[in-house]
Amino acid sequence: MMSDRQLTVEAKAIYAYFATCIGSEDTSSPTVGEISKVLNMSEERFRKHQKNLIERGYLTIRKNAAANGRYSTNVYVIQDRIANG
């Protein structure tokens, strides 16, 4: 992933953040605001570079449903490999 020249430096930082937060598990659910604050970037900038990771297959987002049927949190899933590398 780090050698993928189609990823921005910011996308690599976001991926590294998720990898650190997640530890031995494969998912994490911090808020965009929390992530943006830790990485010292705006939420708009975070979303732009998060999209880069999603498009390249390194990150997927699942929605957690709350008891009332609405979505409550995002669960970020990092992929350690992509099919078309």
C-alpha positions in Angstrom: 0.0 0.0 0.0 2.7 2.5 0.9 4.3 1.9 -2.5 1.1 2.6 -4.4 1.9 5.8 -6.3 -1.8 6.5 -7.0 -2.4 7.1 -3.3 -1.8 10.6 -1.9 0.4 11.2 1.1 -2.8 12.1 3.0 -4.5 8.8 2.0 -1.5 6.9 3.3 -1.7 8.8 6.6 -5.4 8.0 6.9 -4.7 4.3 6.2 -1.8 4.3 8.8 -4.2 6.0 11.3 -6.8 3.2 10.8 -4.1 0.5 11.0 -2.9 1.9 14.3 -6.4 2.4 15.8 -7.6 -1.0 14.7 -4.6 -3.0 16.0 -5.1 -6.7 15.7 -8.8 -6.3 14.6 -9.8 -5.4 11.1 -12.4 -2.6 11.9 -12.6 0.7 13.7 -15.4 3.3 14.1 -14.0 6.7 15.2 -15.9 9.7 13.9 -14.7 11.8 11.0 -14.3 14.7 13.4 -12.1 12.7 15.7 -9.9 11.4 12.8 -9.6 14.9 11.3 -8.6 16.4 14.6 -5.9 13.8 15.2 -4.5 14.1 11.7 -4.8 17.9 11.7 -6.8 18.1 8.6 -10.3 19.4 7.8 -13.2 17.0 7.4 -13.4 18.0 3.7 -9.7 17.1 3.2 -10.2 13.9 5.1 -13.2 12.8 2.9 -11.3 13.7 -0.3 -8.4 11.4 0.6 -10.5 8.8 2.2 -12.3 8.5 -1.2 -8.8 7.8 -2.7 -8.4 4.8 -0.4 -11.9 3.5 -1.1 -11.5 3.8 -4.9 -8.2 1.9 -4.7 -9.7 -0.8 -2.6 -7.8 -0.3 0.6 -10.7 0.9 2.7 -14.4 0.0 2.9 -17.1 1.6 5.1 -19.9 -0.3 6.7 -22.8 1.4 8.4 -23.8 0.2 11.9 -27.6 0.3 12.5 -28.9 1.7 15.7 -31.8 0.1 17.6 -34.2 2.4 15.9 -33.2 1.2 12.5 -31.3 4.4 11.6 -27.5 4.4 11.0 -25.5 5.3 14.1 -21.8 4.9 13.2 -19.4 4.0 10.4 -17.2 1.0 10.7 -14.0 1.4 8.7 -12.5 -1.8 7.3 -9.0 -1.7 6.0 -7.9 -4.2 3.4 -4.3 -5.4 3.5 -4.4 -6.5 -0.1 -6.3 -5.4 -3.2 -7.3 -7.7 -6.1 -5.8 -5.7 -8.9 -2.9 -4.2 -7.0 
